[in-house]
Amino acid sequence: MKNEILATLESLGKEKGLNKEVLIEAVKDAVLSAAKKKFRGAKDVSVIFQQDTGDIKVVIDGQEKPLGDLGRIAAQSAKHIMVKEIRQHVSEKVYATYQSRIGQILTGRVEAMDGRDFIIELGEIDGLLPRQECLPQDNFRIGDNVKAYLFEIKREINFAPLLFSRTHPRFLDQLFRIEVPEIKEGIIEIKAIVREAGYRAKIAVESHMKNVDPIGTCIGLKGERVRAITQELNGEKIDIIPYDKDMKIFIARALAPAKVLDIQIFSEDKRARIIVEDDQLSLAIGKKGQNVRLAAKLTGWKLDIRSKTQTEKEKKFTPKGIEKELTQLPGIGIKMANSLGKAGLITIEDIAKSTPENLLNIPGLGEAKAVQIINKAKEIIGNNPPAKDKKGEKTQ
């Protein structure tokens, strides 16, 4: 009959995929540490582990002592050290196995829940998919298969050292590489990806072969390639944009689906002023500013979008004219008037039509003051409505 210690080590070896020799060394180190604590006055302390029987002997200054002589506390200490050593070896093995797979998509099974987080089983080891790394629409159940992006290994975490994400931009990058072989082959290059995970993403691509259309290739026949990716992302919308070195062209494309009339480039501070038709303004900005925000991240430029009507109106106002117009409102000085003008608010009527949220980005304006200025602007507009010409249109 096998010694209990040998049986335990063999079981651990199979379960954790560790060599029995490694485990034996861990046991010897643990017993040696406990023995030195128990026999503090000893000059020479060693441990003998007989691999054929599993017997352990402690040798104190040349005299053998049975393992039981270590005492209950020392034995507990030895057990604790042994467990720690084994965990350390497991951690090293996991790191050696998976470090080369950081940056890849792995598929696992939801094994359990840890609060709102998901424990993902990958055979010999578990990973953690935190709730904040999930898409808003993700609603996994125990037993479900899950694809996720391995972005980190936490060596100090024992129960689930692999950390996964489904919101990381590189998750989308890897999905495209799986679905579009031309990307993996280097024919098409992904230049940039930005996401608001679960809602919308923009990806800029470039073809290195003249006869290969990067957009059509990524979309696939009848949209099958991009559809597979969208389904994995639970309906997240993806704008695939052809990259161009000409920043005017690239910015215009990045603002899709809106159509751009004109772009002014200010290279010194990587800022662009974009003009669109009035009916394209809300499309260019997007819901809650999402479209222009993603376009700005994709291009790396600050984007200032104006409607055609707003631009034509601005041309009629000099900086001095804007100052004169806006400083009529209590609490607005020349500096703030200039800031409002740069934000496209150049008349009292513009202020009256604005909301407190729109004004909070102006330096020096808090919510209370913004409300006060808007109310005063409405009061002035109410008392002095714009004059109308004979056709009934407002005059400037």
C-alpha beads as a LAMMPS data file, in Angstrom:
LAMMPS data file: protein, C-alpha beads

396 atoms
395 bonds

1 atom types
1 bond types

-500.0 500.0 xlo xhi
-500.0 500.0 ylo yhi
-500.0 500.0 zlo zhi

Masses

1 110.0

Atoms # bond

1 1 1 0.000 0.000 0.000
2 1 1 1.357 3.415 -0.941
3 1 1 2.466 5.811 1.762
4 1 1 -0.135 8.592 2.248
5 1 1 2.398 11.320 1.394
6 1 1 3.458 9.568 -1.836
7 1 1 -0.176 9.082 -2.868
8 1 1 -0.896 12.774 -2.214
9 1 1 2.134 13.911 -4.213
10 1 1 1.251 11.699 -7.165
11 1 1 -2.327 12.987 -7.108
12 1 1 -1.142 16.600 -6.985
13 1 1 1.321 15.946 -9.771
14 1 1 -1.408 14.650 -12.076
15 1 1 -3.885 17.375 -11.095
16 1 1 -1.453 20.283 -11.510
17 1 1 0.740 18.782 -14.223
18 1 1 3.856 18.973 -12.009
19 1 1 6.835 16.636 -11.857
20 1 1 6.910 14.494 -8.689
21 1 1 10.537 15.499 -8.090
22 1 1 9.488 19.147 -7.898
23 1 1 6.850 18.305 -5.302
24 1 1 9.283 16.231 -3.231
25 1 1 11.714 19.157 -3.107
26 1 1 8.835 21.373 -1.948
27 1 1 8.054 18.906 0.857
28 1 1 11.708 18.682 1.942
29 1 1 12.054 22.472 1.990
30 1 1 8.898 22.774 4.089
31 1 1 9.993 20.140 6.620
32 1 1 13.500 21.620 6.822
33 1 1 12.103 25.076 7.578
34 1 1 9.860 23.679 10.319
35 1 1 12.720 21.615 11.801
36 1 1 15.029 24.646 12.039
37 1 1 12.296 26.528 13.909
38 1 1 11.714 23.592 16.289
39 1 1 15.400 22.850 16.980
40 1 1 16.809 26.375 17.012
41 1 1 20.026 25.408 18.845
42 1 1 20.987 22.696 16.354
43 1 1 24.132 23.225 14.272
44 1 1 23.278 20.819 11.470
45 1 1 19.727 20.109 10.287
46 1 1 18.842 18.026 7.216
47 1 1 15.858 16.138 5.800
48 1 1 15.814 12.687 4.194
49 1 1 12.923 11.730 1.915
50 1 1 12.809 8.080 0.920
51 1 1 11.120 8.031 -2.497
52 1 1 10.333 4.304 -2.453
53 1 1 8.377 4.424 0.833
54 1 1 7.532 8.109 1.265
55 1 1 9.047 8.117 4.762
56 1 1 10.525 11.428 5.941
57 1 1 13.293 11.653 8.520
58 1 1 14.778 14.725 10.141
59 1 1 18.486 14.554 11.059
60 1 1 19.497 16.866 13.907
61 1 1 23.256 17.090 14.521
62 1 1 23.697 13.550 13.205
63 1 1 20.721 12.031 15.072
64 1 1 17.561 10.940 13.273
65 1 1 14.294 12.294 14.599
66 1 1 10.839 11.051 13.601
67 1 1 8.631 13.523 11.757
68 1 1 6.249 13.588 14.708
69 1 1 8.925 15.209 16.896
70 1 1 8.410 18.467 15.005
71 1 1 5.281 19.075 17.061
72 1 1 1.807 20.175 15.970
73 1 1 2.658 23.842 15.303
74 1 1 5.833 22.992 13.396
75 1 1 3.942 20.389 11.328
76 1 1 1.283 22.959 10.456
77 1 1 4.013 25.387 9.450
78 1 1 5.555 22.707 7.214
79 1 1 2.185 22.040 5.575
80 1 1 1.663 25.768 4.980
81 1 1 5.103 26.150 3.378
82 1 1 4.538 23.049 1.244
83 1 1 1.222 24.406 -0.078
84 1 1 2.857 27.749 -0.771
85 1 1 5.712 26.096 -2.643
86 1 1 3.334 24.003 -4.729
87 1 1 1.271 27.068 -5.596
88 1 1 4.425 28.868 -6.583
89 1 1 5.422 26.022 -8.891
90 1 1 1.898 25.975 -10.381
91 1 1 2.101 29.736 -10.911
92 1 1 5.448 29.403 -12.678
93 1 1 4.094 26.611 -14.875
94 1 1 0.999 28.631 -15.818
95 1 1 3.113 31.689 -16.602
96 1 1 5.502 29.661 -18.750
97 1 1 2.593 28.063 -20.629
98 1 1 0.448 31.158 -21.219
99 1 1 2.823 34.127 -21.390
100 1 1 3.257 33.578 -25.134
101 1 1 -0.531 33.650 -25.546
102 1 1 -1.052 37.095 -24.051
103 1 1 -2.737 39.145 -26.773
104 1 1 -4.689 36.193 -28.164
105 1 1 -8.341 35.178 -28.022
106 1 1 -8.928 32.013 -26.004
107 1 1 -12.139 30.040 -25.635
108 1 1 -13.172 28.702 -22.251
109 1 1 -16.241 27.582 -20.346
110 1 1 -17.993 29.533 -17.604
111 1 1 -17.275 27.398 -14.552
112 1 1 -18.599 29.620 -11.761
113 1 1 -19.377 33.157 -10.640
114 1 1 -17.243 35.211 -8.277
115 1 1 -19.635 37.981 -7.310
116 1 1 -20.529 39.522 -10.684
117 1 1 -17.316 38.256 -12.325
118 1 1 -17.005 35.067 -14.372
119 1 1 -14.572 32.207 -13.667
120 1 1 -13.511 30.747 -17.022
121 1 1 -12.217 27.170 -17.147
122 1 1 -9.461 26.415 -19.679
123 1 1 -8.724 22.803 -18.853
124 1 1 -5.845 22.746 -16.370
125 1 1 -6.212 26.368 -15.237
126 1 1 -8.913 28.957 -14.630
127 1 1 -9.160 32.546 -15.776
128 1 1 -11.128 35.563 -14.606
129 1 1 -13.419 37.649 -16.825
130 1 1 -14.336 40.681 -14.669
131 1 1 -17.770 42.202 -15.132
132 1 1 -16.213 45.534 -16.154
133 1 1 -14.396 43.732 -18.974
134 1 1 -17.682 42.369 -20.366
135 1 1 -19.956 43.978 -22.936
136 1 1 -23.151 45.511 -21.530
137 1 1 -25.170 42.840 -23.377
138 1 1 -23.089 39.891 -22.109
139 1 1 -25.212 37.598 -19.950
140 1 1 -23.323 34.340 -19.592
141 1 1 -24.504 31.318 -17.650
142 1 1 -22.540 28.484 -16.080
143 1 1 -21.609 26.041 -18.833
144 1 1 -21.565 28.642 -21.639
145 1 1 -18.555 28.778 -23.953
146 1 1 -16.929 32.230 -24.005
147 1 1 -14.393 33.862 -26.304
148 1 1 -12.237 36.483 -24.586
149 1 1 -8.947 38.333 -24.994
150 1 1 -6.094 37.343 -22.655
151 1 1 -4.491 40.614 -21.609
152 1 1 -2.625 39.823 -18.385
153 1 1 -1.359 37.056 -16.089
154 1 1 -1.470 37.801 -12.368
155 1 1 1.210 35.578 -10.894
156 1 1 0.175 36.349 -7.316
157 1 1 -3.423 35.207 -7.903
158 1 1 -3.826 31.480 -7.297
159 1 1 -7.438 30.682 -8.118
160 1 1 -7.696 32.387 -11.542
161 1 1 -4.428 33.996 -12.651
162 1 1 -5.426 34.597 -16.286
163 1 1 -7.253 37.904 -16.828
164 1 1 -9.602 38.237 -19.800
165 1 1 -11.440 41.069 -21.548
166 1 1 -14.165 41.457 -24.166
167 1 1 -14.054 45.272 -24.161
168 1 1 -10.378 45.717 -25.076
169 1 1 -9.778 47.231 -28.571
170 1 1 -7.371 44.371 -29.264
171 1 1 -10.238 41.905 -28.821
172 1 1 -11.844 43.432 -31.920
173 1 1 -8.461 43.429 -33.665
174 1 1 -8.044 39.697 -33.039
175 1 1 -11.609 38.931 -34.168
176 1 1 -10.849 40.610 -37.500
177 1 1 -7.619 38.622 -37.820
178 1 1 -9.575 35.405 -37.288
179 1 1 -12.341 36.267 -39.779
180 1 1 -10.204 38.042 -42.411
181 1 1 -7.211 35.913 -43.531
182 1 1 -5.844 38.835 -45.593
183 1 1 -5.116 40.700 -42.346
184 1 1 -3.163 37.788 -40.897
185 1 1 -1.266 37.462 -44.196
186 1 1 -0.307 41.151 -44.145
187 1 1 -2.201 42.051 -47.314
188 1 1 -4.486 44.326 -45.286
189 1 1 -3.203 46.281 -42.304
190 1 1 -5.254 47.490 -39.346
191 1 1 -4.003 51.040 -38.754
192 1 1 -6.142 51.922 -35.727
193 1 1 -9.116 50.702 -33.691
194 1 1 -11.285 52.591 -31.219
195 1 1 -14.320 51.282 -29.372
196 1 1 -17.090 52.194 -27.031
197 1 1 -17.570 48.532 -26.264
198 1 1 -21.020 47.145 -26.900
199 1 1 -22.189 50.220 -28.809
200 1 1 -19.914 51.333 -31.647
201 1 1 -16.405 50.864 -32.991
202 1 1 -14.334 52.386 -35.780
203 1 1 -11.502 50.518 -37.480
204 1 1 -9.130 52.060 -40.056
205 1 1 -7.673 49.639 -42.598
206 1 1 -5.219 49.910 -45.477
207 1 1 -4.514 47.511 -48.354
208 1 1 -0.938 46.800 -49.426
209 1 1 -2.118 45.369 -52.759
210 1 1 -3.697 47.624 -55.379
211 1 1 -6.198 45.029 -56.522
212 1 1 -7.465 44.256 -52.998
213 1 1 -10.271 46.442 -51.643
214 1 1 -9.745 46.667 -47.856
215 1 1 -13.357 47.539 -47.065
216 1 1 -14.983 44.853 -49.213
217 1 1 -12.478 42.273 -48.000
218 1 1 -13.203 43.022 -44.341
219 1 1 -16.954 43.042 -44.898
220 1 1 -16.868 39.767 -46.838
221 1 1 -19.266 38.247 -49.343
222 1 1 -22.768 39.460 -48.506
223 1 1 -21.328 40.889 -45.277
224 1 1 -20.627 37.463 -43.765
225 1 1 -17.243 38.343 -42.228
226 1 1 -18.225 41.497 -40.404
227 1 1 -21.572 39.923 -39.486
228 1 1 -19.773 37.125 -37.639
229 1 1 -17.793 39.702 -35.662
230 1 1 -20.878 41.806 -34.897
231 1 1 -22.711 38.719 -33.637
232 1 1 -19.812 37.854 -31.317
233 1 1 -20.004 41.431 -29.985
234 1 1 -23.770 41.208 -29.449
235 1 1 -24.694 43.764 -32.105
236 1 1 -21.905 46.327 -31.608
237 1 1 -21.869 48.570 -34.708
238 1 1 -18.574 48.644 -36.621
239 1 1 -17.530 51.400 -39.046
240 1 1 -14.775 50.123 -41.356
241 1 1 -12.840 53.100 -42.720
242 1 1 -10.161 53.207 -45.449
243 1 1 -7.017 54.812 -44.039
244 1 1 -5.398 57.728 -45.884
245 1 1 -2.181 59.633 -45.159
246 1 1 -3.939 62.840 -46.197
247 1 1 -5.440 63.914 -42.876
248 1 1 -8.273 65.856 -44.521
249 1 1 -9.433 62.732 -46.323
250 1 1 -8.949 60.491 -43.296
251 1 1 -10.881 62.789 -40.960
252 1 1 -13.745 63.086 -43.449
253 1 1 -13.930 59.293 -43.704
254 1 1 -13.669 58.865 -39.934
255 1 1 -16.836 60.941 -39.471
256 1 1 -18.887 58.474 -41.554
257 1 1 -21.798 58.067 -41.970
258 1 1 -21.947 61.894 -42.042
259 1 1 -20.917 63.706 -45.235
260 1 1 -18.375 66.517 -44.879
261 1 1 -18.411 69.771 -46.911
262 1 1 -15.041 71.201 -45.937
263 1 1 -12.183 70.723 -43.485
264 1 1 -9.661 73.265 -42.219
265 1 1 -6.474 71.766 -40.792
266 1 1 -4.454 73.384 -37.972
267 1 1 -1.378 71.153 -37.834
268 1 1 0.397 73.017 -35.028
269 1 1 -2.045 71.709 -32.440
270 1 1 -3.541 68.777 -34.411
271 1 1 -6.919 70.433 -34.648
272 1 1 -9.439 70.363 -37.483
273 1 1 -12.507 72.461 -38.162
274 1 1 -15.179 70.541 -40.072
275 1 1 -18.105 72.064 -41.981
276 1 1 -21.203 69.966 -42.697
277 1 1 -24.659 70.635 -44.090
278 1 1 -27.204 71.558 -41.431
279 1 1 -29.006 68.221 -41.777
280 1 1 -25.701 66.334 -41.303
281 1 1 -24.676 68.035 -38.051
282 1 1 -26.441 65.667 -35.650
283 1 1 -25.238 62.663 -37.690
284 1 1 -21.624 63.892 -37.589
285 1 1 -21.767 64.464 -33.839
286 1 1 -23.694 61.264 -33.130
287 1 1 -25.812 60.262 -30.167
288 1 1 -24.349 61.896 -27.062
289 1 1 -21.337 62.921 -29.165
290 1 1 -20.300 59.313 -29.800
291 1 1 -19.498 59.579 -33.525
292 1 1 -17.242 62.633 -33.308
293 1 1 -15.646 61.314 -30.104
294 1 1 -14.656 58.026 -31.770
295 1 1 -13.506 59.833 -34.930
296 1 1 -11.264 62.080 -32.814
297 1 1 -9.736 59.050 -31.050
298 1 1 -9.246 57.212 -34.349
299 1 1 -7.436 60.109 -36.033
300 1 1 -5.727 61.504 -32.933
301 1 1 -6.969 65.019 -33.778
302 1 1 -9.280 67.467 -32.010
303 1 1 -12.378 67.829 -34.164
304 1 1 -14.571 70.935 -34.127
305 1 1 -17.756 70.432 -36.152
306 1 1 -19.886 73.339 -37.409
307 1 1 -23.003 73.476 -39.575
308 1 1 -22.941 75.446 -42.831
309 1 1 -25.446 77.981 -41.453
310 1 1 -23.442 78.427 -38.271
311 1 1 -20.251 78.965 -40.261
312 1 1 -21.849 81.572 -42.520
313 1 1 -23.151 83.379 -39.475
314 1 1 -19.712 83.329 -37.843
315 1 1 -18.203 84.992 -40.919
316 1 1 -20.368 88.042 -40.271
317 1 1 -19.014 88.415 -36.761
318 1 1 -15.488 89.608 -36.081
319 1 1 -13.897 88.684 -32.742
320 1 1 -14.652 92.216 -31.565
321 1 1 -18.238 91.824 -32.736
322 1 1 -18.595 88.600 -30.728
323 1 1 -17.148 90.296 -27.657
324 1 1 -19.562 93.197 -28.023
325 1 1 -22.519 90.859 -28.508
326 1 1 -21.866 88.458 -25.633
327 1 1 -20.586 90.889 -23.007
328 1 1 -24.113 92.308 -22.915
329 1 1 -24.926 89.314 -20.726
330 1 1 -24.174 89.779 -17.002
331 1 1 -21.215 87.696 -15.842
332 1 1 -19.560 87.401 -19.263
333 1 1 -16.292 89.246 -19.728
334 1 1 -14.059 89.474 -22.791
335 1 1 -12.126 86.287 -21.966
336 1 1 -15.267 84.207 -21.504
337 1 1 -16.837 85.767 -24.617
338 1 1 -13.825 84.570 -26.628
339 1 1 -14.156 81.068 -25.161
340 1 1 -17.841 80.969 -26.027
341 1 1 -17.079 82.201 -29.551
342 1 1 -14.510 79.439 -30.085
343 1 1 -17.184 76.940 -29.031
344 1 1 -19.504 78.281 -31.739
345 1 1 -21.727 80.337 -29.416
346 1 1 -21.391 83.794 -30.969
347 1 1 -24.760 85.438 -30.399
348 1 1 -27.134 85.909 -27.493
349 1 1 -29.599 83.779 -29.453
350 1 1 -27.042 80.935 -29.543
351 1 1 -26.740 81.146 -25.750
352 1 1 -30.523 81.184 -25.322
353 1 1 -30.864 77.989 -27.402
354 1 1 -28.059 76.221 -25.557
355 1 1 -28.282 73.975 -22.490
356 1 1 -26.301 74.143 -19.223
357 1 1 -24.538 70.888 -20.222
358 1 1 -23.227 72.515 -23.421
359 1 1 -21.722 75.391 -21.449
360 1 1 -19.991 73.361 -18.741
361 1 1 -16.928 72.825 -20.973
362 1 1 -16.330 76.587 -21.026
363 1 1 -13.573 77.565 -18.546
364 1 1 -14.956 79.501 -15.598
365 1 1 -18.567 78.407 -16.060
366 1 1 -20.222 76.278 -13.411
367 1 1 -23.720 74.862 -13.663
368 1 1 -25.402 77.609 -11.629
369 1 1 -23.744 80.379 -13.644
370 1 1 -24.537 78.609 -16.936
371 1 1 -28.225 78.426 -16.016
372 1 1 -28.182 82.097 -15.023
373 1 1 -26.582 83.180 -18.334
374 1 1 -28.992 81.081 -20.420
375 1 1 -32.021 82.485 -18.565
376 1 1 -30.778 86.034 -19.066
377 1 1 -30.190 85.372 -22.773
378 1 1 -33.736 84.013 -23.113
379 1 1 -35.041 87.099 -21.353
380 1 1 -33.187 89.426 -23.750
381 1 1 -34.297 87.435 -26.816
382 1 1 -37.871 87.473 -25.530
383 1 1 -37.852 91.232 -25.169
384 1 1 -36.032 91.794 -28.466
385 1 1 -37.111 89.135 -30.970
386 1 1 -35.156 89.156 -34.245
387 1 1 -36.623 91.450 -36.869
388 1 1 -38.230 89.869 -39.931
389 1 1 -38.015 90.948 -43.548
390 1 1 -40.997 91.163 -45.866
391 1 1 -40.750 87.411 -46.617
392 1 1 -41.056 86.643 -42.933
393 1 1 -37.433 85.467 -42.563
394 1 1 -35.195 86.519 -39.706
395 1 1 -32.618 89.151 -40.531
396 1 1 -29.073 89.025 -39.202

Bonds

1 1 1 2
2 1 2 3
3 1 3 4
4 1 4 5
5 1 5 6
6 1 6 7
7 1 7 8
8 1 8 9
9 1 9 10
10 1 10 11
11 1 11 12
12 1 12 13
13 1 13 14
14 1 14 15
15 1 15 16
16 1 16 17
17 1 17 18
18 1 18 19
19 1 19 20
20 1 20 21
21 1 21 22
22 1 22 23
23 1 23 24
24 1 24 25
25 1 25 26
26 1 26 27
27 1 27 28
28 1 28 29
29 1 29 30
30 1 30 31
31 1 31 32
32 1 32 33
33 1 33 34
34 1 34 35
35 1 35 36
36 1 36 37
37 1 37 38
38 1 38 39
39 1 39 40
40 1 40 41
41 1 41 42
42 1 42 43
43 1 43 44
44 1 44 45
45 1 45 46
46 1 46 47
47 1 47 48
48 1 48 49
49 1 49 50
50 1 50 51
51 1 51 52
52 1 52 53
53 1 53 54
54 1 54 55
55 1 55 56
56 1 56 57
57 1 57 58
58 1 58 59
59 1 59 60
60 1 60 61
61 1 61 62
62 1 62 63
63 1 63 64
64 1 64 65
65 1 65 66
66 1 66 67
67 1 67 68
68 1 68 69
69 1 69 70
70 1 70 71
71 1 71 72
72 1 72 73
73 1 73 74
74 1 74 75
75 1 75 76
76 1 76 77
77 1 77 78
78 1 78 79
79 1 79 80
80 1 80 81
81 1 81 82
82 1 82 83
83 1 83 84
84 1 84 85
85 1 85 86
86 1 86 87
87 1 87 88
88 1 88 89
89 1 89 90
90 1 90 91
91 1 91 92
92 1 92 93
93 1 93 94
94 1 94 95
95 1 95 96
96 1 96 97
97 1 97 98
98 1 98 99
99 1 99 100
100 1 100 101
101 1 101 102
102 1 102 103
103 1 103 104
104 1 104 105
105 1 105 106
106 1 106 107
107 1 107 108
108 1 108 109
109 1 109 110
110 1 110 111
111 1 111 112
112 1 112 113
113 1 113 114
114 1 114 115
115 1 115 116
116 1 116 117
117 1 117 118
118 1 118 119
119 1 119 120
120 1 120 121
121 1 121 122
122 1 122 123
123 1 123 124
124 1 124 125
125 1 125 126
126 1 126 127
127 1 127 128
128 1 128 129
129 1 129 130
130 1 130 131
131 1 131 132
132 1 132 133
133 1 133 134
134 1 134 135
135 1 135 136
136 1 136 137
137 1 137 138
138 1 138 139
139 1 139 140
140 1 140 141
141 1 141 142
142 1 142 143
143 1 143 144
144 1 144 145
145 1 145 146
146 1 146 147
147 1 147 148
148 1 148 149
149 1 149 150
150 1 150 151
151 1 151 152
152 1 152 153
153 1 153 154
154 1 154 155
155 1 155 156
156 1 156 157
157 1 157 158
158 1 158 159
159 1 159 160
160 1 160 161
161 1 161 162
162 1 162 163
163 1 163 164
164 1 164 165
165 1 165 166
166 1 166 167
167 1 167 168
168 1 168 169
169 1 169 170
170 1 170 171
171 1 171 172
172 1 172 173
173 1 173 174
174 1 174 175
175 1 175 176
176 1 176 177
177 1 177 178
178 1 178 179
179 1 179 180
180 1 180 181
181 1 181 182
182 1 182 183
183 1 183 184
184 1 184 185
185 1 185 186
186 1 186 187
187 1 187 188
188 1 188 189
189 1 189 190
190 1 190 191
191 1 191 192
192 1 192 193
193 1 193 194
194 1 194 195
195 1 195 196
196 1 196 197
197 1 197 198
198 1 198 199
199 1 199 200
200 1 200 201
201 1 201 202
202 1 202 203
203 1 203 204
204 1 204 205
205 1 205 206
206 1 206 207
207 1 207 208
208 1 208 209
209 1 209 210
210 1 210 211
211 1 211 212
212 1 212 213
213 1 213 214
214 1 214 215
215 1 215 216
216 1 216 217
217 1 217 218
218 1 218 219
219 1 219 220
220 1 220 221
221 1 221 222
222 1 222 223
223 1 223 224
224 1 224 225
225 1 225 226
226 1 226 227
227 1 227 228
228 1 228 229
229 1 229 230
230 1 230 231
231 1 231 232
232 1 232 233
233 1 233 234
234 1 234 235
235 1 235 236
236 1 236 237
237 1 237 238
238 1 238 239
239 1 239 240
240 1 240 241
241 1 241 242
242 1 242 243
243 1 243 244
244 1 244 245
245 1 245 246
246 1 246 247
247 1 247 248
248 1 248 249
249 1 249 250
250 1 250 251
251 1 251 252
252 1 252 253
253 1 253 254
254 1 254 255
255 1 255 256
256 1 256 257
257 1 257 258
258 1 258 259
259 1 259 260
260 1 260 261
261 1 261 262
262 1 262 263
263 1 263 264
264 1 264 265
265 1 265 266
266 1 266 267
267 1 267 268
268 1 268 269
269 1 269 270
270 1 270 271
271 1 271 272
272 1 272 273
273 1 273 274
274 1 274 275
275 1 275 276
276 1 276 277
277 1 277 278
278 1 278 279
279 1 279 280
280 1 280 281
281 1 281 282
282 1 282 283
283 1 283 284
284 1 284 285
285 1 285 286
286 1 286 287
287 1 287 288
288 1 288 289
289 1 289 290
290 1 290 291
291 1 291 292
292 1 292 293
293 1 293 294
294 1 294 295
295 1 295 296
296 1 296 297
297 1 297 298
298 1 298 299
299 1 299 300
300 1 300 301
301 1 301 302
302 1 302 303
303 1 303 304
304 1 304 305
305 1 305 306
306 1 306 307
307 1 307 308
308 1 308 309
309 1 309 310
310 1 310 311
311 1 311 312
312 1 312 313
313 1 313 314
314 1 314 315
315 1 315 316
316 1 316 317
317 1 317 318
318 1 318 319
319 1 319 320
320 1 320 321
321 1 321 322
322 1 322 323
323 1 323 324
324 1 324 325
325 1 325 326
326 1 326 327
327 1 327 328
328 1 328 329
329 1 329 330
330 1 330 331
331 1 331 332
332 1 332 333
333 1 333 334
334 1 334 335
335 1 335 336
336 1 336 337
337 1 337 338
338 1 338 339
339 1 339 340
340 1 340 341
341 1 341 342
342 1 342 343
343 1 343 344
344 1 344 345
345 1 345 346
346 1 346 347
347 1 347 348
348 1 348 349
349 1 349 350
350 1 350 351
351 1 351 352
352 1 352 353
353 1 353 354
354 1 354 355
355 1 355 356
356 1 356 357
357 1 357 358
358 1 358 359
359 1 359 360
360 1 360 361
361 1 361 362
362 1 362 363
363 1 363 364
364 1 364 365
365 1 365 366
366 1 366 367
367 1 367 368
368 1 368 369
369 1 369 370
370 1 370 371
371 1 371 372
372 1 372 373
373 1 373 374
374 1 374 375
375 1 375 376
376 1 376 377
377 1 377 378
378 1 378 379
379 1 379 380
380 1 380 381
381 1 381 382
382 1 382 383
383 1 383 384
384 1 384 385
385 1 385 386
386 1 386 387
387 1 387 388
388 1 388 389
389 1 389 390
390 1 390 391
391 1 391 392
392 1 392 393
393 1 393 394
394 1 394 395
395 1 395 396
